[in-house]
Amino acid sequence: MDDHNKSELRKRAEELMLRQEQIHTKWDRDNVNALIHDLNVHQIELEIQNQELRESQLRLEKAKQVQESALARFEALFNSAPEGFILIDVSGMVLECNHTTLEMLGCKREDLIRKPFSAFVHIEDQPKFYASYPSFFKSTYPKPIEIRLIHKGSAFKHKDHSFIAELTGCSTLKQDLFKDLYHDNPFILVSIYNINAHKLLERELADAKQAAELANHALLESHDKLEATVAQRTAALKTSNEQLKQQMIEREQAQHRLRLTAGVFENTSEAIIITDAANRVMEVNPAFVRITGYPADEVIGRDPGFMKSHRHTHEFYAEMWKKIWQTGQWQGEIWDRRHNGEIYPKWLTINAVYDERGHLVNCIGIFSDISRLKATEERLEQLAFFDCLTKLPNRAHFQSRLDHALTAANRRQNKVGLIFIDLDHFKHINDSMGHNAGDQLLIEAAKRIQSCVREEDTVARMGGDEFTIILADLTDTAKVMTNVALTILESFTHPIVLEDKKLFIGCSLGMAIYPDDSGNAALLIKHADTAMYRAKESGRNRYSFYTAEMNAQAQSRISLESELRYAIDHKAFELYYQPKVDAHSSEIVGFEALLRWIHPTEGVISPNQFIPIAEESGLIAAIGNQVVEMACQGLQRINRCTPKPLPVAINLSVRQLRQDNLVNYFSQTLANYGIEAEQLELEVTESFLAKPIEKSAALLQALHQLGYKIAIDDFGTGYSSLSYLKNFPIHTLKIDRSFVMEVAHNQESRTIVQAIISMAHALGYDLVAEGVETAAQVNVLQGLGCGIMQGFHYARPAPLHEILEILSLGSTLAIQAASSLKNPKNTPNEFVSE
């Protein structure tokens, strides 16, 4: 109780004492009477304070009940109060009352409710009631009024059962608590206090004063004890107040947590579903409705199992619930069905909720839709393990499947077949028709290969135009692999239509068997690749099984490549020169520079051995540049020995011709050595001319404008066509040795050579016949109109110092004078380009 209330209580006690003193004879104002007065006042204070404390405690308890039920709290407040309480409106009509009021007035509830309260006011006090009652609605603290009320008992008609009551209006009552009950009808709470007891108290106080002197001594003795009792009761009340305050704080905190939980439930992006102990849905949140498409009213009360996708087995769900019963939780991926029938994946967490006795109360499921995540995972897996173009497994996925197949083969004691496939001449098509056409060709090739194997076999694309096949779980391995190979080769006999053109393309297959050919995946891959290259070397469009001999050759090839790199770094190459001779005058009119590798232990190595390796390893461009340097150095020395310049022809590989700075490189190199462009003849193959015409023509045109002469080497063996010859600045055609060898005794070869010569004359080209070895060949070629010849009939390729010795004899090379350079039994080793 605060200081203000204590002061007010003291004031009321003083007023009551004053009234008593006015009624009775005044006592002497000595110390004893003052003490008695103080004691009486203190006693009254305690009684009133105790009464107020009880009422305050009661109101606090009732306030707690108000939170649970407004009507229950209202009834409890009225019915349990020691005072009478009524709710009356501005017209004086009774709206509500408590049991105390009914007891005070001696009536039933129906006699009072909705009746004017004035009917219970003593007729003599009714004017006073009507005069004072309106102030209850106007003043915040209206003054109490004392009036007589009638107790309407059974003897009412024979005796006046009235009593004195104090009516107090409480205008501060929050009317919104009763808004729904009385529909905004203004009302006020009036307390009815029966002060007959107070009157009786006044009389008792008078009697007590008479006995005060007798009790004074006893009061003094009990004073200390009374103060202690008051202190104890005050402390207990303070403790009770603190406990009540703490309870109110805890209740407010609990309500805050409930509001926070409700906010999370309503606004989280994850779906929440709550079921009871019988697994019936009790509540779902908005996210559940959004994800599943099911309205809440279609779900509540049902078993969630109706949303199953039927993708999971009965054992799956049994295991899930088993873990929930054992651990109280389960988490994992599960597939369910939406309202529209769509099956979707979700990540679900289920938690069981138990009461204090350990009985299941609820299960709470929280899940999120992981459809996008699954789609992203599938896309990443597709990118990581499958070829984007053909949709076949890529190299990484192939390796994984091969490892799995070998492991399974070990367990089952069977075999695995591995096939490497490389498309023949794919590069020519890709370069000539463009990458789009090449991509379409690879897609069609993948389909054809896949159609030739079983569903459980693996077809993978290793990159470029290389494919692999894993044939697992085999017994009659060689027979099965042979059948597959033949089926694939047969499928490629049918044309592939690209850009309205029918193209025929073959493929070369290399095959190795696990564990016969290798005990591990790496060697098996290597051996299948080796066998595939053997198939290519054997003429392409065929298959080849791996043999131990191939491995030795492959090792030799690797060793040769390593030594070739060393030779490039240490300039271990040398040019041999073979003269071009005018058959009519036997005069040397030029040379072809042919490359030789001077090996420290093997001696001179033929280009036929190392040029293919240089092409495949990308070393050919570096070798070609060294050839240009050595040719320029040789021309410097040849020019010093001859009265007129003699041109030297060098072969250019396709890789060398692809160099972006080729034109600038030639110009700078020749300028460094003081060589004119007309002295360096550039020989290219027909395969280069078959590349994209615009790019090839532009390059050759740029070289031609600088003065270089362009010759087509091995003419007639590639893609000979007048339609492309007219687009290039060609100066010379070299008739291939395969035609020259048979020109003297084979009519067909003679006819072909005659056609080439006639075409060259018509187009204004010079002609050179390669590989001339006999006088008969010379005679036929001369008769057909070819005058410039090159071959062992005149001279074999020789190092520069020997050529310089011949030139020192004069510009005419007689057969007898050059006999030391002849070697008709050997085939010339030339610098072969792609």
Secondary structure, 3 states (H helix, E strand, C coil): CCHHHHHHHHHHHHHHHHHHHHHCCCCCCCHHHHHHHHHHHHHHHHHHHHHHHHHHHHHHHHHHHHHHCHHHHHHHHHHHCCCEEEEEECCCEEEEECHHHHHHHCCCHHHHCCCEHHHHECCCCHHHHHHHCCHHHHCCCCCCEEEEEECCCCCCCCCCCEEEEEEEEECCCCHHHHHHHHCCCCEEEEEEEECHHHHHHHHHHHHHHHCHHHHHHHHHHHHHHHHHHHHHHHHHHHHHHHHHHHHHHHHHHHHHHHHHHHHHHHHCCCEEEEEECCCCEEEECHHHHHHHCCCHHHHCCCCHHHHECCCCCHHHHHHHHHHHHHHCEEEEEEEEECCCCCEEEEEEEEEEEECCCCCEEEEEEEEEECHHHHHHHHHHHHHHHECCCCCCECHHHHHHHHHHHHHHHHHHCCEEEEEEEEECCHHHHHHHHCHHHHHHHHHHHHHHHHCCCCCCCEEEEEECCEEEEEEEEECCHHHHHHHHHHHHHHHCCCCEEECCEEECCCEEEEEEEECCCCCCHHHHHHHHHHHHHHHHHCCCCCEEECCHHHHHHHHHHHHHHHHHHHHHHCCCEEEEEEEEEECCCCEEEEEEEEEEEEECCCEEECHHHHHHHHHHHCCHHHHHHHHHHHHHHHHHHHHHHCCCCCCEEEECCHHHHCCCCHHHHHHHHHHHHCCCHHHEEEEEEHHHHCCCHHHHHHHHHHHHHCCCEEEEEEECCCCCCHHHHCCCCCCEEEECHHHHCCCCCCHHHHHHHHHHHHHHHHHCCEEEEECCCCHHHHHHHHHHCCCEEECCCCCCCEEHHHHHHHHCCCCECCCCCCHHHCCCCCCCCCCCCC
